[in-house]
């Protein structure tokens, strides 16, 4: 049986994998097995951290809204009362938009909250 040399195809596959981890250091950028392991680990981390990023931003928006609402004692609201009253009145503002309004125009969020109290 004749001998099969797979140099060209195997080298092409390995260099394609190496392009993924070119920014790594040491064996993680040189050895084929560790490169493939790092590729798997990186994809798992990226998938997990996309969900974590959503969670972190939601908690950031909540804390920003709560901080702005709690500054003035004129409005008798805490965060959960504000959001529940907005939901009951069918104001379609998500937490991101409310947080931006609270930071950029604090008086506007107090006007919204006072209107929710009056209704």
C-alpha positions, -999 to 999 in steps of 0.1 A, spaced: 0 0 0 13 34 -9 21 60 18 -2 90 21 14 123 31 -12 148 45 11 177 49 -6 203 28 -42 197 40 -33 193 76 -11 224 76 -39 244 60 -63 233 88 -39 241 116 -30 275 103 -67 283 100 -71 273 137 -40 293 146 -55 325 132 -81 323 159 -56 324 188 -30 347 174 -33 370 203 -27 344 230 7 338 247 29 307 249 15 273 241 -20 287 237 -8 302 204 17 275 193 3 240 200 -26 227 180 -43 208 208 -42 237 233 -53 261 205 -84 240 199 -91 238 237 -87 276 240 -111 281 211 -138 260 228 -132 277 261 -134 312 245 -167 303 228 -182 291 261 -171 322 279 -185 345 251 -219 328 252 -221 329 290 -209 366 293 -235 378 267 -262 367 292 -243 382 321 -239 415 303 -277 418 299 -281 410 336 -255 436 346 -270 463 325 -305 457 339 -293 460 375 -274 492 366 -305 508 351 -325 498 382 -300 512 406 -298 545 386 -335 549 386 -338 541 423 -310 566 431 -326 595 412 -361 587 426 -348 586 461 -330 620 459 -361 641 463 -386 636 491 -414 653 471 -421 621 452 -434 593 474 -420 566 452 -395 539 454 -384 520 423 -409 491 425 -439 514 430 -428 536 401 -425 506 377 -457 490 388 -476 522 384 -461 527 350 -471 492 341 -507 497 353 -510 530 334 -496 512 303 -467 536 299 -444 517 275 -410 529 287 -384 502 294 -359 505 322 -331 516 298 -351 546 286 -363 555 321 -327 554 334 -315 577 305 -343 601 312 -335 601 349 -298 608 343 -301 634 316 -333 652 326 -341 644 363 -370 668 364 -387 650 336 -388 617 356 -403 635 386 -430 650 363 -438 615 351 -439 602 386 -461 630 398 -485 625 370 -487 588 379 -497 598 415 -524 622 403 -541 597 380 
